[in-house]
Amino acid sequence: MTKWNTNKKQGLIVGIAAMIVILVIDGLIIWLATVRALTIGTFIISIAVLSSLALLSILGYWLHGLFHSEYLLDRNTLIIHWGAVEQVIPCSQIERVFTGDDIEKGIQFSGGNWPGHWVGYGHVPDVGATLFYATVPPRQQIYVVTPGLTYGISPLEADEFLQSLRQRLEMGPTQVVEPSSQRPAFLDWDFWQDRLAVGFLGASILALLLLVGLLCFQFPSLPWMVPLHFDARGIPDRLDLKGKIFIIPLIGFLALLVNAGLGIFSYQRERMISYLLWGGALLVQILVWTAALGILGRV
């Protein structure tokens, strides 16, 4: 089996540079948040930083795939390795091969694209649904057409690869190979299709974020000391610095973190236990909301 490399350099440089820029911006934003008074603006800044962390995770995943990208070819199969993804394409199912130069217009692409990185899915005229695993733009890629799907690839030595592939197709396969597709296991978890599970966790996260936003909005108008506990008659019996009011959403966060982790761990074994844990996490968010509103109403 012959290995064909990809041109990784440009994509890695641009991707890593983008991650560094995001980290620098995050650092500046966090610094600004620390030197300013706590307001709703602080909450907005925090949401922006959290969103950027999600973006950094996606970029890191894409860069890992690019760094570990290659194509393998013999008379029986064309294999695309892209990080944790593996696409096995039987040569017996390859209907034709052509280059992007043969396409006038109309290529649709969605996914991660920057100079040196084109990974995603889309549509190519006359052949239909397409998966892209390439380091060059669609017009410069090689397209491998099978009955159900087309693949856009970009071996470093494109002309030599095309010649080698066509020679193998002419010789024919020596054995029958079934097509297969592998990707990170967590993407295939049943959890993502479970509306009840996603609903419990999504509602808990949203409730927690809204509570933090409310407290940040109210914080500038709060007195220096706030009541954090009340006796049986509803009279405050514990006063503390107003910053301690954020202990309330912290309790909600810890409950969500623990229950979410335990629920995911037990999901494949006993889903009802997971539902109870995630429902409990949502109940805790309702309770901390009640406590926070109670305190704010008595300030």
Summary of the structure (lengths in Angstrom):
residues: 299
radius of gyration: 26.8
end to end distance: 73.7
largest distance: 89.6
contacts: 886
relative contact order: 0.11
helix: 56%
strand: 23%
